[in-house]
């Protein structure tokens, strides 16, 4: 069976799944442990490369494409795909310009991106605390 190219609606559904804050289902049945229903991790940020981009931008006002590429030790294609996903979610902003004849792409973390990172870090801290209390 041949695969078909992803349509805009397919991409929109996939992005909605990645950014959902829907509660997780609790354990059912005879499990005697108490489980707390919690929002899912922000899948958009949870992916390693995207978390690296957002984290780097959280501690730097702006970074160029080449700065991020060196910092994260990744390829042009990998960085551009992940940066585009964050840009589509409005977590980062991209500014393109020229320095002389050379193109320059700069990224900065948006207010929405900073809030998303704070929520993500709060969630991870809660998971760590819950795990250590067991």
Secondary structure by P-SEA (a helix, b strand, c coil): cccccccaaaaaaaaaaaacccccccccccccbbbbbbcccccccccaaaaaaaaaaaacccccaaaaaaaacccaaaaaaaaaaaaaaccbbbbbbbcccbbbbbbbbcaaaaaaaaaaaaaaaaaaaaaaac
